[in-house]
Amino acid sequence: MCGSTDEAAGSGLTRRRLLTGVGAALGATALGGCAGIHGRRVEELDPRVPALLAVTTSVDFHTHAAGAGYARAPRFDLADHMRRGRLSAVCLCHSADGPVIRRPVGGGRIRRYRDPAEGELRAHTERRLAFMDALVA
């Protein structure tokens, strides 16, 4: 019910505002803005969000942070960003079929645009796993 506008225990904080604030704080502070805070700085968010994160286990279950999905080298120190954003864990993701998919010009759903060469996707996945191993090392 994250879309609910019910007030949380009379505090004036709705579930939607709480989740938006937590997501934005994690995105902006820990992961460089992937949650999208619409141009606002973390300091402009509800001040209760950092306090909540300080006593909560927080996990990003799908992140391409620091370039995990596609970069040749890490874009930033992920562990440092996680500490500053009070993020407990991340599940690094990559698209195994990344070399053969694209978003059409003008937008729309990502689709396969060619068939992979034999062994291409396995080699791609092995490179991405090596990147992730180096990132967390």
MORA-V996586 format. One line per field, one symbol per residue. ss: DSSP state (~ for helix, > for strand, _ for the rest). phi: phi as a letter, one per 30 degrees, with the letter a starting at -180 (. if undefined). burial: # if it has 9 or more other ideal C-beta (glycine too) atoms within 8 Angstrom, else .. Layout:
BEGIN
ss: ???
phi: ???
burial: ???
END
This chain:
BEGIN
ss: ______>______>~~~~~~~~~~~~~~~~___________~~~___~~~~~~~____>>>>>_~~~__________~~~~~~~____>>>>_____~~~>>>______>>>_______~~~~~~~~~~~~~~~~~_
phi: .dddcdddhidicdedddddddddddddddcijddichidcedddedddeddddcbdbbcdabceiiedaddbedaddddddddchcdabcdbbcecedcbadeejjjddbdcadddeidddddddddddededddd
burial: .......#....#######.############.##.#....#..#..###.##....###..#######.#..#...#..##..###..#####..##.##.........#....#...##..##..#..##..#..
END
